[in-house]
Amino acid sequence: MSCNMDSGNFRGGIRCLGGVSFPCLPVTPTVSLIYVVCIDRHGRLKVKTTAQQEEAKRKEREQKLKLYNAATSAAFKKRLNGEFDEEGLKLTGEILSVNPDFYSLWNYRKEIFLFMKDNKETEFVQKLMQDELGFLESCLKVNPKSYGAWHHRCFIMDNMPTPDWERELQLCNTFLEYDERNFHCWDYRRTVVLASDVDLEQELAYTTEKIQTNFSNYSSWHYRSKLLPVIFPDPTHPVRVQEDILLQEHETVQNAIFTDPDDQSAWFYHRWLLGRGRKKLQVSCVHASRHTNQIIVLLTNHIKVNHGHILSVNINSTSITGEWKNVKGSTNYSNIWVMDVKDGLQSEEDLSIGVTLLTESDCTQFSQGLQLNQGQKEAWTMAGYKAGTRFSIELSAAASSTLETELEGIQELHSVEPENKWVLLTLVYLMKAIDPVHERFEEGINEAINKLSAVDTKRRAFYWDLKSKFMIEKILDVQDVNTREMTLTGLDLTVLCHTEWMVLIQELDISQNQLSNLRPLSNLPCLKILIANNNKIEDVESLQHCKQLKTLHLQKNALQTVQVFTPLAGLLLEEVNVAGNPLCNIENYTDSLRAVLPSLSPS
């Protein structure tokens, strides 16, 4: 017989079901015990202490664990023996029904279903997989955010003879009613939509409905950013949206921003709206050198040569064979590619060089040519850009007007929320979008970034890097694209950005900044002189890829040991100055430096 403890009359007694009351057992002041009182079938009083309950629970857990481990071992043994049968489904199902995050067991089930698909009749496989969908629903009720369960559902639908995608869409609706921010379900929904004939405009309307219900639905905003470029693509910019639609979205997101300025979901979407898009793939620069016997090609986007893209060279109408490598000497994705031409550039005659990039998916072809005349040691061609457009999209009158109005609104919100980091950051991005070269908003951008660094100290380094990025963009936007020398001194730079656009630079001065490393300079294959005094540089990693580097000044930095120069042992350095670094306190450090860098003269 079960019993009920009446806490209100605890001192007076314990009232059990049936109206029988028992006096409370005495408890001494020095011992505090909790009793659970029950009546057995013979009417006898049973009392269990907390310690006894814990022991009983421990034994129960041990028994469950023993059964769980035994079932797991049996499942792995069957898998090892290649037993792909219904018993394996049953065995793994017992475990996954209580722990749907056991990924190895989902993999075993996949193997069973693939075996069944290859060896059983279609009707049998259809029924088996239909049952599996029901089992998966029960697992998702245990954990609606189980990676394994959602991935397995994708597998089943991809392999089912006759999948019902419409039902899957309804299932997504059901789960999103339960938790509208379940990003696993949103991911699965995109899979369902891609595999079926769902009207994408209906999906867009669905995201609108979810956002209006809850502005803080990040997954819905994200899904919207995936749908709009497909439904309303901008033919002039890849992965962008038609301008009129984009302007409407600014109004939509502004409602969310003003409703809850502290919610980050709408702010992230707003930043996506201000995104610069992706440049069309094309050849931006071709450089040829008789000295290095190399051809360097700069592209607007990262590619992997011979993996969807073919890069070829011809000299005087003769095709040149060779291996393309990036600036680090590998074949990984890059937007700078280098080919050793060997004897092709040694001739002193006039050379007509052509570079062609072919995109295999749509047979799009881009070509760029240059003339290396007799007596010239090197030649190049660099595509020109209108000031303010290399790192941003040129705004139309309508877009400019919309952003100006939005800036006024955000400034008004800033007056109410002066320390809201999202408001401040959006002010920065809006001003940058309206005025890419900072002629009008330079002071406002710097003021907002400084305020962000003060109110959001945990992300101070991010804001400093952002400021450095904007500053370098401004300089590159107005600088002659054919320049061979560059000075970036005294700008408080914390990071070097867009160094791919410095591919032609031979002399670079980045002194008096806040730089801690030089890794981005691997994009400068023509670099000969580097001056980086008065920074916080701790190593010289990546400079080994600047094969033409001759002069290196690193005075007053944070170089601790001579060994940091080991990566540069293969360079033909002629001058290295490390005065004012901690390594100068090491006895005979100059001799040690020459031992590491054998190309240095003994004087």
C-alpha positions as a printed NumPy array, in Angstrom:
array([[  0.   ,   0.   ,   0.   ],
       [  1.401,   3.448,  -0.911],
       [  1.353,   6.264,   1.596],
       [  1.173,  10.025,   1.678],
       [  3.214,  12.261,   3.962],
       [  1.266,  15.237,   5.268],
       [  3.988,  17.832,   5.728],
       [  1.637,  20.157,   7.561],
       [  1.134,  17.612,  10.383],
       [  4.632,  16.103,  10.247],
       [  5.278,  16.522,  13.975],
       [  1.918,  15.17 ,  14.947],
       [  2.058,  12.055,  12.802],
       [  2.073,  10.566,   9.31 ],
       [ -1.287,  10.057,   7.668],
       [ -1.281,   7.06 ,   5.324],
       [ -3.853,   6.223,   2.693],
       [ -6.8  ,   4.593,   4.31 ],
       [ -7.017,   7.117,   7.131],
       [ -4.567,   5.325,   9.463],
       [ -2.252,   7.69 ,  11.345],
       [  1.086,   6.822,  12.941],
       [  3.034,   8.872,  15.453],
       [  6.22 ,  10.498,  14.155],
       [  9.377,   8.694,  15.203],
       [ 11.598,  10.761,  17.513],
       [ 14.669,  12.434,  16.064],
       [ 17.563,  13.488,  18.304],
       [ 18.951,  16.995,  17.946],
       [ 22.354,  15.692,  16.858],
       [ 21.081,  13.284,  14.209],
       [ 18.903,  14.404,  11.314],
       [ 17.379,  11.518,   9.37 ],
       [ 14.561,  11.446,   6.835],
       [ 12.249,   8.458,   6.949],
       [ 10.038,   7.087,   4.24 ],
       [  7.187,   5.201,   5.872],
       [  5.196,   2.532,   4.062],
       [  2.862,  -0.259,   5.041],
       [  3.542,  -3.745,   3.716],
       [  0.774,  -6.173,   2.805],
       [  0.729,  -7.54 ,   6.343],
       [  0.079,  -4.114,   7.857],
       [  3.605,  -3.798,   9.232],
       [  5.382,  -0.437,   9.38 ],
       [  8.399,  -0.153,   7.026],
       [ 10.96 ,   2.608,   7.454],
       [ 13.803,   3.308,   4.968],
       [ 16.505,   5.866,   5.693],
       [ 18.03 ,   8.046,   3.002],
       [ 21.183,   5.913,   3.099],
       [ 19.146,   2.792,   2.421],
       [ 17.38 ,   4.528,  -0.482],
       [ 20.693,   5.616,  -1.999],
       [ 22.036,   2.085,  -1.699],
       [ 18.942,   0.706,  -3.402],
       [ 19.28 ,   3.268,  -6.193],
       [ 22.962,   2.44 ,  -6.544],
       [ 22.213,  -1.238,  -6.968],
       [ 19.474,  -0.415,  -9.474],
       [ 21.852,   1.769, -11.473],
       [ 24.517,  -0.929, -11.392],
       [ 22.032,  -3.455, -12.694],
       [ 20.914,  -1.13 , -15.5  ],
       [ 24.531,  -0.352, -16.364],
       [ 25.346,  -4.04 , -16.449],
       [ 22.473,  -4.7  , -18.85 ],
       [ 23.426,  -1.632, -20.941],
       [ 27.053,  -2.709, -21.236],
       [ 26.057,  -6.259, -22.045],
       [ 23.74 ,  -5.106, -24.82 ],
       [ 26.418,  -2.748, -26.174],
       [ 29.04 ,  -5.503, -26.179],
       [ 26.63 ,  -7.853, -27.933],
       [ 25.878,  -5.219, -30.589],
       [ 29.557,  -4.543, -31.256],
       [ 30.26 ,  -8.271, -31.417],
       [ 27.522,  -8.755, -34.018],
       [ 28.888,  -5.851, -36.029],
       [ 32.406,  -7.264, -35.854],
       [ 31.108, -10.629, -37.055],
       [ 29.318,  -8.981, -39.969],
       [ 25.852,  -9.948, -38.721],
       [ 23.555,  -7.408, -40.371],
       [ 20.144,  -8.689, -39.39 ],
       [ 16.921,  -7.707, -37.649],
       [ 18.271,  -8.913, -34.324],
       [ 20.967,  -6.255, -34.646],
       [ 18.238,  -3.644, -35.173],
       [ 16.393,  -4.85 , -32.119],
       [ 19.497,  -4.928, -29.95 ],
       [ 20.694,  -1.448, -30.932],
       [ 17.146,  -0.117, -30.736],
       [ 16.91 ,  -1.039, -27.042],
       [ 19.995,   1.053, -26.319],
       [ 19.238,   3.979, -28.622],
       [ 15.715,   4.341, -27.279],
       [ 17.201,   5.483, -23.957],
       [ 20.422,   7.041, -25.337],
       [ 19.88 ,   8.341, -28.881],
       [ 23.341,   9.976, -28.913],
       [ 25.273,   6.698, -29.263],
       [ 26.613,   7.489, -32.728],
       [ 28.431,   4.164, -33.311],
       [ 25.174,   2.264, -32.971],
       [ 23.496,   4.504, -35.543],
       [ 26.349,   3.626, -37.888],
       [ 25.772,  -0.077, -37.264],
       [ 22.094,   0.388, -38.093],
       [ 23.073,   2.157, -41.331],
       [ 25.179,  -0.875, -42.289],
       [ 22.238,  -3.179, -41.549],
       [ 19.888,  -1.123, -43.716],
       [ 22.375,  -1.004, -46.586],
       [ 22.756,  -4.781, -46.347],
       [ 18.989,  -5.21 , -46.345],
       [ 18.645,  -2.857, -49.296],
       [ 21.052,  -4.958, -51.334],
       [ 19.717,  -8.355, -50.3  ],
       [ 15.984,  -8.008, -49.6  ],
       [ 12.959,  -7.209, -51.709],
       [ 11.905,  -3.599, -52.162],
       [  8.62 ,  -4.033, -50.272],
       [ 10.442,  -5.476, -47.284],
       [ 13.008,  -2.652, -47.252],
       [ 10.274,  -0.013, -47.584],
       [  8.404,  -1.443, -44.59 ],
       [ 11.591,  -1.767, -42.547],
       [ 12.599,   1.822, -43.206],
       [  9.075,   3.07 , -42.567],
       [  9.242,   1.409, -39.148],
       [ 12.642,   3.017, -38.621],
       [ 11.111,   6.478, -39.115],
       [  8.63 ,   5.711, -36.348],
       [ 11.46 ,   4.513, -34.107],
       [ 13.391,   7.712, -34.833],
       [ 10.426,   9.826, -33.802],
       [ 10.41 ,   8.081, -30.417],
       [ 14.164,   8.74 , -30.074],
       [ 13.709,  12.406, -30.928],
       [ 11.082,  12.675, -28.22 ],
       [ 13.8  ,  11.57 , -25.78 ],
       [ 16.249,  14.14 , -27.186],
       [ 14.885,  16.488, -29.884],
       [ 18.413,  17.784, -30.522],
       [ 20.174,  14.482, -31.068],
       [ 22.725,  14.829, -33.851],
       [ 22.775,  11.081, -34.428],
       [ 19.007,  10.706, -34.708],
       [ 18.576,  13.576, -37.193],
       [ 21.517,  12.434, -39.328],
       [ 20.152,   8.895, -39.339],
       [ 16.781,  10.194, -40.476],
       [ 18.49 ,  11.871, -43.442],
       [ 20.143,   8.551, -44.268],
       [ 16.858,   6.644, -44.13 ],
       [ 15.066,   9.142, -46.356],
       [ 17.933,   9.118, -48.869],
       [ 17.835,   5.313, -49.096],
       [ 14.111,   4.618, -48.783],
       [ 12.631,   3.247, -52.046],
       [  9.616,   5.606, -51.929],
       [ 10.174,   8.421, -49.401],
       [  7.289,  10.62 , -48.332],
       [  8.881,  14.057, -48.222],
       [  5.593,  15.841, -47.589],
       [  5.153,  13.922, -44.358],
       [  8.695,  14.868, -43.347],
       [  7.902,  18.523, -43.847],
       [  4.877,  18.131, -41.571],
       [  7.104,  16.414, -39.025],
       [  9.422,  19.432, -39.104],
       [  6.421,  21.696, -38.527],
       [  5.453,  19.618, -35.496],
       [  8.917,  19.701, -33.939],
       [  9.288,  23.413, -34.606],
       [  5.965,  24.033, -32.899],
       [  7.459,  22.281, -29.886],
       [ 10.763,  24.188, -30.087],
       [ 10.961,  26.843, -32.794],
       [ 14.721,  27.262, -32.253],
       [ 15.715,  23.622, -32.729],
       [ 18.488,  24.191, -35.276],
       [ 18.815,  20.422, -35.895],
       [ 15.248,  20.402, -37.162],
       [ 15.855,  23.524, -39.252],
       [ 18.863,  21.816, -40.858],
       [ 16.775,  18.746, -41.582],
       [ 14.027,  20.942, -42.996],
       [ 16.471,  22.373, -45.543],
       [ 17.407,  18.82 , -46.543],
       [ 13.738,  17.947, -47.011],
       [ 13.084,  21.066, -49.077],
       [ 16.073,  20.409, -51.339],
       [ 14.939,  16.829, -51.962],
       [ 11.302,  17.681, -52.679],
       [  9.3  ,  20.118, -54.777],
       [  8.409,  22.482, -51.959],
       [  7.667,  26.026, -53.096],
       [ 10.54 ,  28.136, -51.766],
       [  8.358,  31.228, -51.491],
       [  6.109,  29.257, -49.129],
       [  9.2  ,  28.426, -47.1  ],
       [ 10.116,  32.105, -47.009],
       [  6.609,  32.888, -45.753],
       [  7.086,  30.202, -43.092],
       [ 10.242,  31.913, -41.825],
       [  8.365,  35.216, -41.729],
       [  5.672,  33.618, -39.596],
       [  8.243,  32.18 , -37.191],
       [ 10.121,  35.463, -36.925],
       [  6.925,  37.402, -36.225],
       [  6.14 ,  34.909, -33.467],
       [  9.591,  35.248, -31.939],
       [ 12.225,  37.737, -33.133],
       [ 14.866,  35.729, -31.256],
       [ 14.647,  32.81 , -33.673],
       [ 18.189,  32.794, -35.055],
       [ 17.64 ,  29.63 , -37.124],
       [ 14.715,  31.227, -38.929],
       [ 16.753,  34.321, -39.76 ],
       [ 19.555,  32.098, -40.996],
       [ 17.2  ,  30.031, -43.174],
       [ 15.893,  33.27 , -44.619],
       [ 19.425,  34.262, -45.629],
       [ 19.703,  30.971, -47.542],
       [ 16.351,  31.292, -49.308],
       [ 16.522,  34.894, -50.509],
       [ 19.6  ,  34.53 , -52.787],
       [ 17.924,  31.525, -54.445],
       [ 14.467,  33.063, -54.884],
       [ 15.626,  36.599, -55.729],
       [ 19.237,  36.306, -56.989],
       [ 21.196,  39.381, -57.976],
       [ 22.672,  38.652, -61.423],
       [ 25.512,  41.114, -60.894],
       [ 26.819,  39.75 , -57.583],
       [ 27.07 ,  36.058, -56.612],
       [ 25.266,  35.06 , -53.397],
       [ 23.537,  38.429, -53.231],
       [ 19.859,  39.416, -53.341],
       [ 17.98 ,  41.728, -55.684],
       [ 18.246,  45.245, -54.37 ],
       [ 14.508,  45.947, -53.975],
       [ 14.083,  42.771, -51.903],
       [ 17.165,  43.604, -49.879],
       [ 15.778,  47.013, -49.022],
       [ 12.507,  45.441, -47.865],
       [ 14.497,  43.14 , -45.584],
       [ 16.13 ,  46.145, -43.953],
       [ 12.676,  47.307, -42.875],
       [ 11.777,  43.83 , -41.578],
       [ 14.897,  43.488, -39.479],
       [ 14.66 ,  47.037, -38.166],
       [ 11.315,  46.186, -36.541],
       [ 12.998,  43.334, -34.684],
       [ 15.967,  45.482, -33.673],
       [ 13.842,  48.235, -32.169],
       [ 11.587,  45.715, -30.429],
       [ 14.456,  44.032, -28.569],
       [ 17.812,  45.807, -28.971],
       [ 19.591,  43.244, -26.775],
       [ 18.677,  40.194, -28.856],
       [ 21.568,  39.195, -31.129],
       [ 19.605,  37.191, -33.748],
       [ 18.281,  40.17 , -35.709],
       [ 21.611,  41.998, -35.425],
       [ 23.451,  39.105, -37.056],
       [ 20.914,  39.044, -39.877],
       [ 21.306,  42.784, -40.293],
       [ 25.045,  42.34 , -40.683],
       [ 24.378,  39.75 , -43.392],
       [ 22.217,  42.301, -45.208],
       [ 25.158,  44.701, -45.152],
       [ 27.472,  41.99 , -46.469],
       [ 29.687,  42.773, -49.412],
       [ 28.842,  39.633, -51.314],
       [ 31.397,  37.585, -53.163],
       [ 33.349,  38.969, -56.061],
       [ 32.931,  37.252, -59.397],
       [ 35.771,  34.866, -60.039],
       [ 38.309,  36.396, -62.385],
       [ 42.04 ,  36.911, -62.875],
       [ 43.112,  40.104, -61.07 ],
       [ 46.876,  40.043, -61.562],
       [ 49.498,  38.206, -63.614],
       [ 53.195,  38.652, -62.821],
       [ 56.107,  37.117, -64.746],
       [ 59.769,  37.23 , -63.693],
       [ 62.877,  36.154, -65.618],
       [ 64.817,  36.308, -62.335],
       [ 62.702,  33.717, -60.516],
       [ 61.409,  31.911, -63.628],
       [ 57.933,  32.095, -62.129],
       [ 54.48 ,  33.211, -63.144],
       [ 52.262,  34.46 , -60.32 ],
       [ 48.484,  34.682, -60.704],
       [ 46.126,  36.487, -58.304],
       [ 42.434,  35.545, -58.426],
       [ 39.472,  37.32 , -56.825],
       [ 38.383,  34.135, -54.994],
       [ 40.026,  31.08 , -53.494],
       [ 40.131,  27.998, -55.71 ],
       [ 41.915,  24.672, -55.857],
       [ 43.585,  24.167, -59.223],
       [ 42.495,  20.993, -61.063],
       [ 39.54 ,  20.566, -58.696],
       [ 36.765,  22.259, -60.634],
       [ 39.078,  24.912, -62.048],
       [ 41.836,  24.651, -64.66 ],
       [ 44.594,  27.259, -64.784],
       [ 46.785,  27.269, -67.908],
       [ 49.625,  29.352, -69.361],
       [ 50.876,  29.914, -72.877],
       [ 53.992,  31.773, -73.985],
       [ 54.096,  33.02 , -77.556],
       [ 51.03 ,  30.839, -78.246],
       [ 52.801,  27.693, -76.95 ],
       [ 51.172,  25.901, -74.043],
       [ 53.427,  25.624, -70.968],
       [ 53.195,  22.633, -68.673],
       [ 54.022,  22.857, -65.006],
       [ 52.632,  22.393, -61.522],
       [ 50.654,  25.16 , -59.879],
       [ 51.279,  25.683, -56.171],
       [ 50.116,  28.308, -53.725],
       [ 52.52 ,  30.723, -52.02 ],
       [ 53.173,  28.189, -49.253],
       [ 54.183,  25.517, -51.733],
       [ 51.111,  23.328, -51.349],
       [ 48.081,  22.676, -53.551],
       [ 45.478,  23.695, -50.95 ],
       [ 42.851,  26.359, -51.667],
       [ 44.294,  29.793, -52.356],
       [ 43.764,  32.902, -54.457],
       [ 47.469,  33.242, -55.283],
       [ 49.021,  30.57 , -57.524],
       [ 52.621,  30.204, -58.648],
       [ 54.109,  28.15 , -61.497],
       [ 57.823,  27.487, -62.035],
       [ 58.302,  27.892, -65.781],
       [ 61.955,  26.71 , -65.855],
       [ 63.404,  27.61 , -69.267],
       [ 60.286,  29.296, -70.632],
       [ 61.237,  32.776, -69.371],
       [ 64.995,  32.609, -69.925],
       [ 64.784,  33.786, -73.525],
       [ 65.718,  37.458, -73.904],
       [ 63.274,  37.934, -76.751],
       [ 59.857,  39.516, -76.481],
       [ 57.434,  37.156, -74.739],
       [ 53.665,  37.269, -75.008],
       [ 52.22 ,  35.538, -71.929],
       [ 48.595,  34.513, -71.557],
       [ 46.854,  33.021, -68.523],
       [ 43.462,  31.319, -68.786],
       [ 41.179,  30.193, -65.961],
       [ 38.447,  27.703, -66.856],
       [ 35.559,  26.841, -64.52 ],
       [ 34.555,  23.262, -65.327],
       [ 31.04 ,  23.446, -63.889],
       [ 29.753,  26.019, -66.386],
       [ 32.702,  26.261, -68.819],
       [ 33.206,  29.912, -67.886],
       [ 36.57 ,  31.175, -69.07 ],
       [ 38.674,  34.127, -67.873],
       [ 41.829,  35.273, -69.608],
       [ 44.556,  37.791, -68.874],
       [ 47.674,  38.552, -70.849],
       [ 50.882,  40.571, -70.543],
       [ 53.982,  41.427, -72.562],
       [ 57.481,  40.736, -71.218],
       [ 59.681,  42.695, -73.605],
       [ 63.292,  42.163, -74.487],
       [ 65.529,  43.474, -71.695],
       [ 62.76 ,  43.446, -69.073],
       [ 63.382,  41.322, -65.984],
       [ 59.746,  41.297, -64.942],
       [ 56.31 ,  42.448, -66.072],
       [ 52.821,  42.407, -64.652],
       [ 49.25 ,  43.455, -65.223],
       [ 46.854,  44.335, -62.395],
       [ 43.126,  44.924, -62.79 ],
       [ 42.016,  48.404, -61.763],
       [ 39.153,  49.188, -59.371],
       [ 37.087,  52.279, -58.828],
       [ 37.943,  53.891, -55.481],
       [ 35.769,  52.49 , -52.703],
       [ 34.591,  49.387, -54.594],
       [ 37.393,  46.847, -54.128],
       [ 36.093,  45.776, -50.707],
       [ 32.438,  46.798, -50.993],
       [ 29.53 ,  46.953, -53.403],
       [ 28.8  ,  50.26 , -55.1  ],
       [ 25.473,  51.519, -53.756],
       [ 22.657,  52.719, -55.971],
       [ 20.751,  55.891, -55.069],
       [ 17.895,  53.825, -53.579],
       [ 20.217,  51.685, -51.467],
       [ 22.185,  54.717, -50.308],
       [ 18.98 ,  56.508, -49.302],
       [ 17.727,  53.438, -47.393],
       [ 20.984,  53.041, -45.483],
       [ 21.091,  56.746, -44.669],
       [ 17.576,  56.523, -43.206],
       [ 18.52 ,  53.403, -41.296],
       [ 21.644,  55.082, -39.929],
       [ 19.493,  57.892, -38.57 ],
       [ 17.252,  55.34 , -36.866],
       [ 20.171,  53.447, -35.312],
       [ 21.69 ,  56.728, -34.135],
       [ 18.371,  57.524, -32.453],
       [ 18.406,  54.097, -30.819],
       [ 21.998,  54.738, -29.726],
       [ 20.871,  57.857, -27.867],
       [ 18.543,  55.625, -25.831],
       [ 20.955,  52.664, -25.588],
       [ 24.373,  54.389, -25.459],
       [ 26.287,  51.293, -24.293],
       [ 24.501,  48.62 , -26.294],
       [ 27.278,  46.791, -28.176],
       [ 24.963,  45.669, -30.999],
       [ 23.85 ,  49.226, -31.644],
       [ 27.432,  50.482, -31.661],
       [ 28.67 ,  47.709, -33.939],
       [ 25.809,  48.264, -36.372],
       [ 26.635,  51.967, -36.476],
       [ 30.161,  50.982, -37.514],
       [ 29.009,  48.658, -40.299],
       [ 26.404,  51.124, -41.58 ],
       [ 28.883,  53.979, -41.753],
       [ 31.402,  51.717, -43.476],
       [ 28.777,  50.575, -46.018],
       [ 27.719,  54.141, -46.817],
       [ 31.262,  55.514, -46.905],
       [ 33.809,  52.748, -47.738],
       [ 36.843,  55.057, -47.816],
       [ 35.95 ,  56.81 , -44.505],
       [ 36.022,  60.314, -45.915],
       [ 32.785,  61.217, -44.158],
       [ 32.533,  58.878, -41.164],
       [ 36.146,  58.205, -40.177],
       [ 35.801,  59.994, -36.842],
       [ 32.431,  58.345, -36.139],
       [ 33.747,  54.849, -36.927],
       [ 36.812,  55.283, -34.713],
       [ 34.706,  56.718, -31.886],
       [ 32.246,  53.811, -32.049],
       [ 35.032,  51.2  , -32.098],
       [ 36.771,  52.822, -29.136],
       [ 33.467,  52.839, -27.226],
       [ 32.937,  49.15 , -28.116],
       [ 36.389,  48.294, -26.766],
       [ 35.424,  49.95 , -23.485],
       [ 31.92 ,  48.473, -23.02 ],
       [ 32.683,  44.966, -24.364],
       [ 36.146,  44.237, -23.02 ],
       [ 35.991,  40.488, -23.694],
       [ 35.935,  41.208, -27.439],
       [ 38.361,  44.114, -27.379],
       [ 40.861,  42.294, -29.614],
       [ 38.131,  41.727, -32.217],
       [ 37.29 ,  45.431, -32.335],
       [ 40.958,  46.402, -32.651],
       [ 41.368,  43.922, -35.498],
       [ 38.232,  45.31 , -37.154],
       [ 39.64 ,  48.818, -36.922],
       [ 42.901,  47.61 , -38.493],
       [ 40.993,  45.889, -41.262],
       [ 39.022,  49.025, -42.132],
       [ 42.186,  51.116, -42.08 ],
       [ 44.035,  48.813, -44.495],
       [ 41.008,  48.701, -46.798],
       [ 40.95 ,  52.483, -46.921],
       [ 44.641,  52.645, -47.848],
       [ 44.407,  49.922, -50.491],
       [ 41.257,  51.442, -51.968],
       [ 42.947,  54.732, -52.809],
       [ 46.457,  53.464, -53.52 ],
       [ 47.809,  52.83 , -57.006],
       [ 47.364,  49.098, -57.708],
       [ 50.776,  48.99 , -59.423],
       [ 52.792,  50.362, -56.489],
       [ 55.847,  48.366, -55.406],
       [ 56.417,  50.137, -52.072],
       [ 54.035,  50.481, -49.134],
       [ 54.174,  52.241, -45.773],
       [ 51.818,  51.323, -42.925],
       [ 53.621,  52.921, -39.983],
       [ 52.193,  54.294, -36.745],
       [ 48.622,  53.147, -37.366],
       [ 48.213,  50.949, -34.24 ],
       [ 47.516,  47.965, -36.484],
       [ 46.897,  44.715, -34.598],
       [ 46.515,  42.562, -37.71 ],
       [ 47.483,  42.677, -41.382],
       [ 44.495,  42.082, -43.671],
       [ 44.029,  41.738, -47.436],
       [ 47.731,  41.061, -48.018],
       [ 46.821,  39.235, -51.236],
       [ 46.33 ,  42.711, -52.742],
       [ 49.961,  43.456, -51.857],
       [ 51.22 ,  40.656, -54.088],
       [ 53.417,  43.067, -56.111],
       [ 54.967,  44.834, -53.095],
       [ 58.78 ,  44.736, -52.893],
       [ 59.353,  47.09 , -49.948],
       [ 57.068,  47.2  , -46.9  ],
       [ 57.362,  49.268, -43.73 ],
       [ 54.975,  48.279, -40.917],
       [ 56.882,  49.826, -38.002],
       [ 55.324,  51.325, -34.852],
       [ 52.196,  49.173, -34.708],
       [ 50.81 ,  46.512, -32.367],
       [ 51.507,  43.449, -34.522],
       [ 52.382,  40.173, -32.792],
       [ 53.084,  38.058, -35.89 ],
       [ 53.858,  38.331, -39.598],
       [ 51.962,  35.314, -40.929],
       [ 49.81 ,  37.203, -43.478],
       [ 52.982,  38.321, -45.274],
       [ 53.332,  34.887, -46.886],
       [ 51.144,  36.419, -49.625],
       [ 54.013,  38.702, -50.71 ],
       [ 56.216,  36.582, -53.026],
       [ 57.932,  39.703, -54.455],
       [ 58.913,  41.127, -51.038],
       [ 62.598,  42.096, -50.779],
       [ 62.742,  44.583, -47.898],
       [ 60.67 ,  44.338, -44.704],
       [ 60.903,  46.893, -41.905],
       [ 58.817,  45.955, -38.855],
       [ 60.433,  47.815, -35.957],
       [ 58.629,  48.738, -32.726],
       [ 55.921,  46.061, -32.712],
       [ 55.181,  43.042, -30.502],
       [ 56.409,  40.382, -32.927],
       [ 57.282,  37.079, -31.266],
       [ 58.293,  34.975, -34.284],
       [ 58.973,  35.186, -38.022],
       [ 56.831,  32.233, -39.106],
       [ 55.636,  32.426, -42.754],
       [ 58.389,  34.784, -43.9  ],
       [ 60.162,  31.704, -45.302],
       [ 57.637,  31.858, -48.161],
       [ 58.964,  35.293, -49.195],
       [ 61.72 ,  33.752, -51.309],
       [ 63.161,  37.099, -52.471],
       [ 63.492,  38.623, -48.995],
       [ 66.944,  40.229, -48.554],
       [ 66.592,  42.821, -45.79 ],
       [ 64.762,  42.271, -42.496],
       [ 64.555,  44.88 , -39.728],
       [ 62.89 ,  43.76 , -36.498],
       [ 64.207,  46.206, -33.91 ],
       [ 62.421,  46.566, -30.564],
       [ 60.062,  43.612, -30.775],
       [ 59.466,  40.564, -28.537],
       [ 61.822,  38.   , -30.095],
       [ 63.038,  35.802, -27.238],
       [ 65.533,  33.411, -28.862],
       [ 67.639,  33.128, -31.976],
       [ 65.916,  29.844, -32.799],
       [ 62.778,  31.689, -33.969],
       [ 64.738,  32.463, -37.16 ],
       [ 65.25 ,  28.774, -38.004],
       [ 62.419,  28.758, -40.629],
       [ 64.357,  31.435, -42.58 ],
       [ 67.548,  29.361, -42.9  ],
       [ 66.837,  28.701, -46.591],
       [ 66.524,  32.388, -47.556],
       [ 69.4  ,  34.416, -49.005],
       [ 69.138,  37.155, -46.387],
       [ 71.776,  39.868, -46.564],
       [ 70.814,  42.043, -43.592],
       [ 68.951,  41.274, -40.358],
       [ 68.619,  43.816, -37.526],
       [ 67.186,  42.6  , -34.206],
       [ 68.497,  45.311, -31.857],
       [ 66.302,  45.94 , -28.819],
       [ 64.802,  42.443, -28.626],
       [ 65.057,  40.191, -25.53 ],
       [ 67.279,  37.784, -27.495],
       [ 69.991,  40.483, -27.494],
       [ 70.574,  39.669, -23.808],
       [ 71.899,  36.25 , -24.815],
       [ 75.691,  36.044, -24.864],
       [ 77.155,  36.016, -28.389],
       [ 73.704,  36.202, -29.921],
       [ 75.109,  37.589, -33.198],
       [ 77.24 ,  34.473, -33.694],
       [ 74.216,  32.294, -32.94 ],
       [ 72.126,  34.273, -35.421],
       [ 74.713,  33.78 , -38.17 ],
       [ 74.765,  30.071, -37.395],
       [ 71.003,  29.915, -37.929],
       [ 71.078,  32.194, -40.983],
       [ 74.211,  31.144, -42.906],
       [ 73.618,  33.646, -45.721],
       [ 74.491,  36.588, -43.44 ],
       [ 77.972,  38.02 , -43.876],
       [ 80.398,  37.468, -40.947],
       [ 81.042,  41.213, -40.542]])
